[in-house]
Every structure is written in C-alpha cells, then in structure tokens.
Amino acid sequence: MPLKIALLGPATLAGEKLLELLDESTFEVDTLTLFEPEEQAGRSLMFRGHAHRTRPLDAFDSSLPQLTFVCEAELGPELKQALLAAPGRVIDLYPQRYEVGQVFLTVPELNGDELASLDPGRVIGIPNSATIAAALALAPLHRACEILKANLVLLSPVSSAGHPGVEALASETARLLNGRDPESGHFGQQIAFNLIPQVGTLLDSGYTDIEAAVRTQLPLVLDDEGLELEVSAVQVPVFYGDMVVIQAETHQPLNMDEVQQLMDKAPGVCFDQHAKQVPSLIKDAIGQQQVVVARLRPGAEGEAGFALHAMIDDLGRGSALTALGAAMRLVTEG
C-alpha cells in the first residue's frame, strides 16, 4: 500500500542519500513532503520525475504522514515531542536525542523482526554508521564464541561532520596542493593530510559524543547490555567511509577453520578469508551495500579472542540504507 511520507532534512548528507535511495527503490510512495530549516526551505527537489518544493520545519504536522524519516540533527523540543506523539511511524537517524524507553535501535539484519510489533509512539532509531559496521561484523562472531570485552578504534571520515566537514577537507587540500596556507575551517585546525584524535564534541566524561554513542548503541543492537566496550575515535582526512578496528576478548576461542562459513551465513557482511589482496575502503566498501570485513585473525597465542577491521560506506550502507531497510521491514511485516 502506498504511504504518505515525510522527510526532515533532505539537505543533509544522509538526507540526500536517503532521498536518492528512496527514489531508486520499489518502495510505494503516495505523497512525499520535504521539510528543512527555514533558511533553506523553498528549494525544489526532484523525486521520481516530479519536483517537490521543501517546506520549513515549523510547518511539519506529525499527524499527517504515515511514515516520517528524520535526517536533521538539530530539532527544537516542540518538534521532538511532536515526533513522539506522531500516530505514524518515525525513523530517526539521531536516536541519541531520545530517552532509552522512547526509542528502539535497529539494524534490520539483526533485529528487524521486532519492528512490526513495536508499541505505537516508539521511535525507530538508526545507529551511527560505525555502530552498524561493528554490529554486523561482530554479530556472527558473538554468537559463535561470546564476546566479553571489545576495544574499538573508529577511523571517521569528514562526512561525519556533514557538508561543512566535506567542504573543509576539499578546500584545505586544494589550497595546500597549490602551495597556500590551508585556512583551517570547520574542524578548528588543519584536517587535510592530518589526523585529529577527536571526533565530535568532547563530553565531561572524557569521551566524545560519537564514542559515547557507540558505547551505548552497540550492546543494545547486539542484545547484550553486559558487553564491555572501550571506544576511541580518530578524525581522518577521508571524505566518506568508516573503518572500525576491533580487538575482542571472548569466552570461547574462535575456530578459524569455520570462520569463512560463519561469515558467509551472516547477513550484510562480505569477508574473504583467502583474498589475494587486502580490501580497502575506497575500492571495496564505498558504493557497496555490505560491511567489508578484513584481516580477521585469532588473538595472541593462549588467549581467547580475535581482531578485525570492518569498513562501511557511511552514507549508503550506513545510516540511509539502514533507515530504508527498516521502512521496508515495516511495510512487508507490519
């Protein structure tokens, strides 16, 4: 049945990608209404051959759409309450704005069967792309050998900061290659040809908001709130694509003879134990709809555990495709 759909934030990187994926999908759409901040409203965007003029966020009426996608990071308290009171389903790419009981975090390949039975008024939250990459890579291994503790290092692209991050890297790189000073922008210091040991806003705890989000989200998605996590993030001078480097301690040793078969059965994951060349982010992950796992290896001799690298297209396979996947599950199973 065609649905009345609203999309908040079509000008964001994730919003642009979601609109593109929705346009190319078989998802049945009755009406599509686009909302964005007042200073951007009034633009005309194409969707399935028709122009749609965007409206200001203040004009959003949560009682009208049957399904609302939220790709806008900054929302006022009144709009947040309107989303919680919406009679239709709400899929939000920024679940950290809600209390724990108000939102259900989903990666459809892992817990999508629970979506159709959610209580009305509970927001469907989409984890950040690093959490999605880690969850899909770890889920089959967690079932096989029970992960007790994991250390994660997130190598985050500038797209994690939206359009300003992408524009900063492009501008600084161009200036430096032309022998000029970089005039650092969004990141407060040079990001081109540099590494910055902070992604997002630094919290009182010493973690950044990105690190804290992964620590909160990953145990929930893996359905193991006792899982111990340590997370560190590094801002890297790459436009798109997350890489997560993981070292895990497990209850049972990982049987490397069974790893390929285990990963082949896992949804949303690509792994080749005998690849002649190690996969890379640009060549193998960007533009793909799977998480690419590389260098999966056992822990040190005598220790139960493993290490791996997981790579993901942060906009495509990450937040946007996961949001669309959640919507598809709602339609087919709701």
Phi, psi and omega per residue, in radians:
M1 nan 2.222 3.115
P2 -1.069 2.469 -3.070
L3 -1.969 2.660 2.953
K4 -1.494 2.077 -3.004
I5 -2.107 2.466 2.993
A6 -2.081 2.505 3.085
L7 -2.234 2.055 3.110
L8 -1.734 2.063 3.110
G9 1.686 0.788 3.137
P10 -1.221 -0.209 -3.138
A11 -1.558 -0.194 3.091
T12 -1.280 2.834 3.115
L13 -1.034 -0.789 3.131
A14 -1.175 -0.666 3.125
G15 -1.130 -0.723 3.090
E16 -1.070 -0.768 -3.122
K17 -1.195 -0.710 3.131
L18 -1.105 -0.727 3.110
L19 -1.088 -0.704 3.102
E20 -1.112 -0.815 -3.134
L21 -1.139 -0.692 3.123
L22 -1.130 -0.690 3.123
D23 -1.076 -0.688 -3.070
E24 -1.493 -0.200 -3.039
S25 -1.454 3.051 3.058
T26 -1.632 0.156 -3.115
F27 -1.064 2.226 -3.094
E28 -1.432 2.076 -3.089
V29 -2.051 2.163 3.047
D30 -1.410 -1.067 3.065
T31 -2.333 2.583 3.066
L32 -2.200 2.165 3.111
T33 -2.094 2.311 -3.051
L34 -1.944 2.355 -3.124
F35 -2.268 2.433 3.094
E36 -2.651 2.974 -3.112
P37 -0.920 2.635 -2.990
E38 -0.972 -0.639 -3.097
E39 -1.216 -0.293 3.115
Q40 -1.807 -0.328 -3.038
A41 -1.063 2.604 -3.135
G42 1.841 -0.136 3.088
R43 -1.210 2.758 3.102
S44 -1.953 2.119 -3.127
L45 -2.077 2.495 -3.118
M46 -1.565 2.425 3.050
F47 -2.556 2.034 3.140
R48 0.881 0.790 3.025
G49 1.483 0.045 -3.119
H50 -2.203 2.530 3.108
A51 -1.441 2.371 3.100
H52 -2.182 2.093 3.141
R53 -1.498 2.280 -3.104
T54 -1.316 2.622 -3.141
R55 -2.024 2.764 3.108
P56 -1.200 2.628 3.142
L57 -0.985 -0.591 -3.118
D58 -1.102 -0.340 -3.119
A59 -1.523 -0.045 -3.103
F60 -1.201 2.226 3.085
D61 -1.983 1.862 -3.018
S62 -1.186 -0.201 -3.117
S63 -1.424 -0.204 -3.020
L64 -1.577 -0.864 -3.074
P65 -1.292 2.580 3.012
Q66 -1.445 -0.388 3.132
L67 -2.545 2.254 3.137
T68 -2.144 2.200 2.999
F69 -1.723 2.301 3.130
V70 -2.024 1.969 3.130
C71 -2.024 0.138 -3.104
E72 -1.677 2.184 -3.076
A73 -1.271 -0.676 -3.047
E74 -1.818 1.984 3.079
L75 -2.254 2.498 3.081
G76 -1.248 2.823 -3.121
P77 -1.058 -0.588 3.139
E78 -1.168 -0.694 3.134
L79 -1.212 -0.662 3.079
K80 -1.051 -0.791 3.126
Q81 -1.129 -0.622 3.104
A82 -1.112 -0.667 3.108
L83 -1.149 -0.699 3.127
L84 -1.159 -0.498 -3.115
A85 -1.622 -0.009 -3.064
A86 -1.104 2.354 3.085
P87 -1.269 -0.431 3.091
G88 -1.533 3.126 3.129
R89 -1.411 2.500 3.108
V90 -2.120 2.219 3.064
I91 -2.017 2.008 -2.995
D92 -2.053 2.247 3.126
L93 -1.431 -0.004 3.118
Y94 -2.212 1.194 -3.045
P95 -1.185 -0.279 -3.113
Q96 -1.176 -0.185 3.130
R97 -1.363 -0.171 -3.070
Y98 -1.889 2.785 2.981
E99 -1.247 2.764 -3.049
V100 -0.958 -0.780 -3.084
G101 -1.289 -0.171 -3.105
Q102 -1.576 -0.196 -2.990
V103 -2.388 2.521 3.047
F104 -2.013 2.047 -3.139
L105 -1.403 2.326 -3.114
T106 -2.355 2.436 2.761
V107 -2.103 1.841 -2.911
P108 -0.910 -0.573 3.125
E109 -1.123 -0.410 -3.062
L110 -1.799 -0.710 -3.088
N111 -2.397 0.414 -3.117
G112 -1.117 -0.374 -3.130
D113 -1.215 -0.195 3.131
E114 -1.593 -0.185 -3.007
L115 -1.114 -0.795 -3.042
A116 -1.125 -0.413 -3.085
S117 -1.701 0.111 -3.135
L118 -1.149 2.553 3.091
D119 -1.111 2.499 3.052
P120 -1.018 2.474 3.139
G121 1.605 -0.174 3.094
R122 -1.563 2.154 -3.100
V123 -1.269 2.474 3.036
I124 -1.625 2.023 -3.075
G125 -1.736 2.421 3.097
I126 -1.800 2.072 3.124
P127 -1.098 2.877 3.072
N128 -1.233 2.894 -2.974
S129 -1.144 -0.566 3.106
A130 -1.130 -0.706 3.082
T131 -1.115 -0.741 3.130
I132 -1.064 -0.792 3.135
A133 -1.061 -0.836 -3.123
A134 -1.130 -0.724 -3.092
A135 -1.118 -0.817 -3.114
L136 -1.180 -0.637 3.125
A137 -1.243 -0.652 -3.030
L138 -1.521 -0.457 -3.012
A139 -0.933 -0.878 -3.138
P140 -1.163 -0.559 3.140
L141 -1.292 -0.620 3.103
H142 -1.123 -0.727 3.109
R143 -1.141 -0.579 -3.053
A144 -1.405 -0.660 -3.010
C145 -2.371 0.114 3.043
E146 1.010 1.683 3.103
I147 -1.274 2.254 3.111
L148 -1.688 -0.710 -3.077
K149 -2.637 2.529 3.123
A150 -2.476 2.448 3.007
N151 -1.876 2.195 -3.102
L152 -2.074 2.348 2.972
V153 -2.031 2.106 -3.124
L154 -1.691 2.159 3.016
L155 -1.784 1.794 -2.913
S156 -1.772 2.338 3.119
P157 -1.350 2.904 3.134
V158 -1.215 -0.314 3.083
S159 -1.119 -0.292 3.060
S160 -1.109 -0.342 3.089
A161 -1.733 0.186 3.093
G162 1.340 -2.830 -3.131
H163 -0.972 -0.717 3.138
P164 -1.040 -0.635 3.117
G165 -1.174 -0.775 3.130
V166 -1.113 -0.763 -3.132
E167 -1.146 -0.629 3.130
A168 -1.120 -0.804 -3.139
L169 -1.139 -0.732 -3.138
A170 -1.095 -0.801 -3.105
S171 -1.153 -0.811 -3.107
E172 -1.132 -0.726 -3.141
T173 -1.088 -0.782 3.139
A174 -1.084 -0.756 -3.122
R175 -1.139 -0.782 -3.112
L176 -1.140 -0.689 3.138
L177 -1.212 -0.289 3.081
N178 -1.792 0.275 3.050
G179 1.295 0.397 -3.125
R180 -1.953 2.811 3.069
D181 -1.139 2.553 -3.026
P182 -1.271 -0.387 -3.069
E183 0.881 1.172 -3.056
S184 -0.911 2.441 -3.044
G185 -2.016 -1.859 -2.944
H186 -0.991 -0.635 -3.034
F187 -1.496 -0.041 3.098
G188 1.393 -0.167 3.060
Q189 -2.723 2.982 -3.084
Q190 -1.065 2.290 3.021
I191 -1.877 -0.518 3.129
A192 -1.077 2.279 -3.141
F193 1.001 0.563 -3.053
N194 -2.465 2.875 3.016
L195 -2.193 2.357 -3.135
I196 -2.127 2.119 -3.077
P197 -1.407 0.761 3.056
Q198 -2.711 2.218 3.061
V199 -2.162 2.029 -3.114
G200 1.582 -2.833 -3.058
T201 -1.583 2.345 3.123
L202 -1.351 2.250 -3.126
L203 -1.706 2.926 3.121
D204 -1.060 -0.466 -3.124
S205 -1.236 -0.253 -3.049
G206 1.718 -0.341 3.038
Y207 -1.443 2.779 2.954
T208 -1.552 2.927 -3.135
D209 -1.114 -0.551 3.097
I210 -1.179 -0.804 3.127
E211 -1.089 -0.752 3.134
A212 -1.118 -0.655 3.139
A213 -1.112 -0.765 3.132
V214 -1.125 -0.724 3.128
R215 -1.078 -0.596 3.130
T216 -1.408 -0.762 -2.977
Q217 -1.335 -0.724 -3.001
L218 -1.083 -0.815 3.098
P219 -1.059 -0.600 3.139
L220 -1.183 -0.760 -3.125
V221 -1.193 -0.623 3.108
L222 -1.436 -0.024 3.129
D223 1.001 0.787 3.102
D224 -2.580 1.488 -3.076
E225 -1.272 -0.124 3.068
G226 -1.545 -0.042 -3.121
L227 -1.164 2.209 3.125
E228 -1.549 2.277 -3.103
L229 -2.289 2.479 2.923
E230 -2.158 2.235 -3.021
V231 -2.270 2.285 3.025
S232 -2.278 2.488 -3.106
A233 -2.166 2.494 3.108
V234 -2.199 2.270 3.053
Q235 -1.421 2.110 -3.098
V236 -1.992 2.685 -3.080
P237 -1.441 1.048 3.097
V238 -2.156 2.421 -3.075
F239 -1.203 -0.891 -3.039
Y240 -2.393 2.677 3.032
G241 1.782 2.190 3.085
D242 -1.683 2.536 2.912
M243 -2.176 2.347 3.103
V244 -2.094 2.132 3.097
V245 -1.748 2.152 -2.978
I246 -2.182 2.324 2.971
Q247 -2.159 2.167 -3.010
A248 -2.179 2.524 2.963
E249 -1.780 2.377 -3.052
T250 -2.210 2.818 3.105
H251 -1.294 -0.690 3.123
Q252 -2.034 2.526 3.068
P253 -1.090 2.614 3.112
L254 -1.474 2.185 3.115
N255 -1.447 1.818 -3.054
M256 -1.184 -0.357 3.104
D257 -1.241 -0.331 -3.099
E258 -1.883 -0.016 -3.015
V259 -1.087 -0.799 -3.082
Q260 -1.076 -0.780 3.122
Q261 -1.110 -0.673 3.127
L262 -1.086 -0.813 -3.095
M263 -1.298 -0.528 3.098
D264 -1.094 -0.556 -3.120
K265 -1.445 -0.227 -3.065
A266 -1.399 2.241 3.126
P267 -1.241 2.489 3.032
G268 1.342 0.240 -3.063
V269 -2.221 2.446 3.045
C270 -2.127 2.141 -3.132
F271 -2.568 2.296 3.094
D272 -2.208 1.790 -3.060
Q273 -1.089 -0.482 -3.045
H274 -1.990 0.480 3.125
A275 -1.052 2.419 -3.132
K276 -1.301 -0.438 3.129
Q277 -2.299 2.389 -3.141
V278 -1.129 2.350 3.129
P279 -1.177 2.727 3.116
S280 -2.214 2.849 -3.072
L281 -1.077 -0.925 -3.061
I282 -1.188 -0.810 -3.032
K283 -1.286 -0.652 -2.944
D284 -1.969 -0.382 -3.050
A285 -1.871 -0.735 -3.099
I286 -1.147 2.265 -3.119
G287 1.514 -0.043 -3.139
Q288 -1.780 2.723 -3.105
Q289 -1.815 0.405 3.079
Q290 -2.277 2.737 2.977
V291 -1.451 2.235 -3.130
V292 -1.655 2.118 3.136
V293 -1.814 2.329 -3.116
A294 -2.347 2.706 3.017
R295 0.936 0.703 3.041
L296 -1.225 2.113 -3.022
R297 -2.543 2.712 3.137
P298 -1.282 2.861 3.096
G299 -1.222 -3.135 3.138
A300 -1.022 2.689 -3.087
E301 -0.937 2.277 3.124
G302 1.532 -0.066 -3.138
E303 -1.987 2.448 3.072
A304 -1.518 2.047 -3.125
G305 2.924 -3.070 3.134
F306 -2.790 2.950 3.043
A307 -2.401 2.672 3.114
L308 -2.816 2.914 2.970
H309 -2.031 2.357 3.085
A310 -2.150 2.304 -3.098
M311 -2.147 2.535 -3.066
I312 -2.610 2.503 2.930
D313 -1.289 1.882 -2.955
D314 -1.129 -0.515 -3.139
L315 -1.621 -0.788 -3.104
G316 -1.269 -1.334 -3.125
R317 -1.191 -0.405 -3.096
G318 -1.329 -2.068 -2.947
S319 -1.120 -0.799 -3.028
A320 -1.162 -0.873 -3.123
L321 -1.167 -0.617 3.111
T322 -1.137 -0.701 3.092
A323 -1.109 -0.770 3.123
L324 -1.148 -0.676 3.102
G325 -1.084 -0.691 3.089
A326 -1.110 -0.725 3.126
A327 -1.112 -0.725 3.131
M328 -1.095 -0.683 3.112
R329 -1.145 -0.676 3.109
L330 -1.060 -0.734 -3.089
V331 -1.229 -0.754 -3.050
T332 -1.366 -0.468 -3.053
E333 -2.017 -0.127 -3.089
G334 -1.327 nan nan
